[in-house]
Amino acid sequence: VRVVLNLDAHESLIRGDPSLVEASVMALLDDASERAAPNDEVHVSTVSGVMASVKIDSRRPGRVPAKHEDPAGHGETPGSRYGNTLAMELARRVAQLHGGSVEAAAGAQGGLSVTVSIPTIRRGLASPS
């Protein structure tokens, strides 16, 4: 599996636990890589702004959850339609803990696209007391 990076050149600062954020994104990337065929590509892109976002696109099997469904796939069997439900659940919980969100959508390559977004902070702002 080849991982293709398209990283925003701007630095994003978030208030939170970098280890948790890293673990959640790595879990999603591992899930996408494990489901990919040996010659497939997994695309990872970042965007900085009001939200710091990481988007992982893959050709792996998956289906976009309906609006009323939990993207973590609660009620699904492990490894079923959403892929690794633990990776999605971890990403969702970490994003929510940091005031952010996780969105799943149909990927451009026919697989699944997952975006983790967390609010950024601006330099020079005092921490809330």
N, C-alpha and C positions, 0 to 999 in steps of 0.2 A: 504494500500500500504506500502510495506517495502522498505526503501531506504538503499542500500548496498554501503558502502564507501570503496574505495581502494585509499588511499591517499599516494602520494610520500612523503617520510620523509624529503626531502630537501626543504629548504625555497627558495621561489622565490620572488624577488623584481621587481616590475614594476613601471614605471613612469606614473602616471595618477591619476585618481579619483577612489579611492577604493569603494566609495558608488555606482558609476555608474556600475562598474564591478560586484559588488555584486548583484545589482538589476537585471542586465541582466542575470546572471547565475540563480538567484532565480526564475526569470520569466520562464526560460526554464525548471527548475526543477518542478515548480508548474504546468506547462503545461503537462509535462510527467506524473506527479502524478494524475492530474485530469482525464486524459484519460485512466489510468490503471484500470484494474479490482481490486476489493478489495484485492485479494490474490497475485497480481502481485508484482514483484520487479522492482525497478528502480535503475540502477547501475550508480554510480558517481565515476569517477576516475580522478586523477590529475597526471601530469607529469611535472617535472621541467627540464629546460635546457636552450637553447637559447630562447625558447618560453615557457611560462607558459601556460599549457593547462588544460582545464576542459572538460571531456567527459561525456555526459549523454546518457545512453542507456536505451531504454524502449521497451516494447512490444506493445506500443500504435499504433493505425493505423497511417500510414504515408507512404509516397512514396518518394524516393530519387529524387530530382529535376534533370532534364537533365542539361547537361553542360551549355546550353544557357539560362536556367531559373534562376530566382532570388530565392535563397533558402528562402527568406522571403515570397514567395508566392504571390507576387503582381499579381493581376488579379484573384486570387482565392477568393472564398467566405469565410468569417470568419469561422474558425473552420473546414475547409474542409481538403483536402489531406495533408497539411503540419502541421495541428494542429493549435495552436494559432498563427496566423500570426503576431500579435503584439509582442509576445515573441521573435519570430525569427527576426523581424525587429529591436527590441530593442537591441538584442545581436549583430546583424550585425553592427549596427551603433556604438555601444559602442566599439566593437572590432576595427572597422576601425578608430575611433577617437584615439585609442591607438596604431595604427600601426599594428593591428592584423587582424584576419579573423575568419569567422564561416564556418564550413563545415558540410553538412548533407550527411549521407550515410545510406545504409541498415544496420540495427542493427543485431547483432549475434542472437538475439532472434526473428527475423522476423519483428521487429518494426523499429523505427528510432533511429539513433545514431547521436548526434549533438556534435561537438567539437568546443569550443571557445579557440582561441590561441592568446596570447598577448606577444610581445617581453619582455624579461627580461633585467634588468640592472645588472651590476656587482658592487659589493661593492668596494668603493675606487675610483670609476671613478667620475671625476668632472662633474657637470651638464653643459650642453651646455649653452652658454650665448646668 
